[in-house]
Amino acid sequence: MIKEFKEFISRGNVVDMAVGVIIGAAFTAIVTSLVNNLINPLIGLFVGRIDLSNLVLKVGGTTFKYGSFINAIINFLIIAFVVFLIVKALNKLMPKKPKEEEKPAQPTAEESLAKIVKMLEEQQKQ
């Protein structure tokens, strides 16, 4: 089991995934800053408040922080849009390879000989 784990951890895919997670976390921090420091104040101009995270609804003794939820939705939409743009740009930079025409598989020598033997046996039976 330890040997299998060593093989798994030494694969390039695991390292690539770790780099992706680290870059993703850093990218999330950038987008969060963008939303909190630029977009929320802009939206806040129309709503009448600068910080959406302070928007709350109090019902009885319960407080619903819907402003924080709005911030999370804005963060998600921005991240999804930027990832979409990055994937779209990468697809343009790396054109798809044309699919090779699939040729029917040529029979192996053993298969050809088996067919010949079968045909000879059928001829002898007749």
C-alpha positions as CSV (number, residue, x, y, z in Angstrom):
1,M,0.0,0.0,0.0
2,I,2.9,2.4,0.8
3,K,4.4,1.5,-2.6
4,E,1.2,2.3,-4.4
5,F,0.9,5.6,-2.5
6,K,4.5,6.5,-3.5
7,E,3.7,5.8,-7.2
8,F,0.5,7.8,-6.9
9,I,2.1,10.8,-5.3
10,S,5.1,10.8,-7.7
11,R,2.9,11.1,-10.8
12,G,2.9,14.4,-12.6
13,N,-0.9,14.7,-12.4
14,V,-0.8,15.1,-8.6
15,V,1.7,17.8,-8.8
16,D,-0.2,19.6,-11.5
17,M,-3.4,19.3,-9.4
18,A,-1.6,20.8,-6.4
19,V,-0.3,23.7,-8.4
20,G,-3.8,24.3,-9.8
21,V,-5.3,24.3,-6.3
22,I,-2.7,26.8,-5.1
23,I,-3.2,29.1,-8.1
24,G,-7.0,28.8,-7.7
25,A,-6.7,29.9,-4.1
26,A,-4.6,32.9,-5.1
27,F,-7.0,33.7,-7.9
28,T,-10.0,33.5,-5.5
29,A,-8.3,36.1,-3.2
30,I,-7.8,38.4,-6.2
31,V,-11.5,38.0,-7.3
32,T,-12.7,38.5,-3.7
33,S,-10.7,41.7,-3.5
34,L,-12.1,42.9,-6.8
35,V,-15.7,42.2,-5.7
36,N,-15.2,43.7,-2.2
37,N,-13.2,46.8,-3.2
38,L,-14.6,47.7,-6.7
39,I,-17.8,45.9,-7.6
40,N,-19.6,46.0,-4.3
41,P,-19.1,49.8,-3.9
42,L,-20.4,50.3,-7.4
43,I,-23.5,48.2,-6.7
44,G,-23.8,49.9,-3.4
45,L,-24.2,53.3,-5.1
46,F,-27.4,52.0,-6.6
47,V,-28.6,50.2,-3.5
48,G,-27.6,53.1,-1.2
49,R,-25.0,51.2,0.8
50,I,-21.4,50.8,0.1
51,D,-20.9,47.4,1.8
52,L,-23.4,44.7,0.7
53,S,-22.2,42.3,3.4
54,N,-23.9,44.4,6.0
55,L,-27.3,43.9,4.5
56,V,-29.4,41.8,6.9
57,L,-33.0,40.8,7.5
58,K,-34.1,40.4,11.1
59,V,-37.1,38.2,11.7
60,G,-37.8,37.6,15.4
61,G,-34.5,36.8,17.0
62,T,-33.0,35.5,13.8
63,T,-30.7,37.4,11.5
64,F,-30.4,36.6,7.8
65,K,-27.2,38.0,6.3
66,Y,-28.4,38.1,2.7
67,G,-25.7,40.7,1.8
68,S,-22.9,38.1,2.4
69,F,-24.8,35.7,0.2
70,I,-25.0,38.3,-2.6
71,N,-21.3,38.8,-2.3
72,A,-20.7,35.0,-2.6
73,I,-22.9,34.9,-5.7
74,I,-21.1,37.8,-7.3
75,N,-17.7,36.1,-6.5
76,F,-18.9,32.9,-8.1
77,L,-20.2,34.6,-11.3
78,I,-17.0,36.6,-11.7
79,I,-14.8,33.5,-11.2
80,A,-16.9,31.4,-13.6
81,F,-16.8,34.1,-16.2
82,V,-13.1,34.6,-16.0
83,V,-12.5,30.8,-16.2
84,F,-14.8,30.7,-19.2
85,L,-12.7,33.5,-20.9
86,I,-9.4,31.7,-20.1
87,V,-10.7,28.3,-21.5
88,K,-12.0,30.1,-24.6
89,A,-8.7,31.8,-25.1
90,L,-6.8,28.6,-24.6
91,N,-9.0,26.8,-27.1
92,K,-8.2,29.5,-29.7
93,L,-4.5,29.3,-29.1
94,M,-4.4,25.5,-29.3
95,P,-6.4,24.5,-32.3
96,K,-8.0,21.1,-32.3
97,K,-6.2,18.3,-34.1
98,P,-8.2,17.0,-37.0
99,K,-9.4,13.5,-36.4
100,E,-7.6,10.9,-38.3
101,E,-9.8,8.8,-40.5
102,E,-10.4,5.6,-38.8
103,K,-9.2,2.8,-41.0
104,P,-10.6,-0.7,-40.5
105,A,-8.2,-2.7,-38.5
106,Q,-6.1,-5.0,-40.6
107,P,-6.3,-8.6,-39.5
108,T,-3.3,-10.1,-37.8
109,A,-1.3,-12.9,-39.4
110,E,-2.9,-15.4,-37.0
111,E,-6.4,-14.3,-37.9
112,S,-5.7,-14.5,-41.6
113,L,-4.2,-18.0,-41.2
114,A,-7.2,-19.1,-39.1
115,K,-9.6,-17.9,-41.8
116,I,-7.6,-19.8,-44.4
117,V,-7.6,-23.0,-42.3
118,K,-11.4,-22.6,-41.8
119,M,-12.0,-22.1,-45.5
120,L,-9.9,-25.2,-46.4
121,E,-11.8,-27.3,-43.8
122,E,-15.1,-26.2,-45.3
123,Q,-13.9,-27.1,-48.8
124,Q,-12.8,-30.5,-47.7
125,K,-16.2,-31.2,-46.1
126,Q,-17.9,-30.4,-49.4
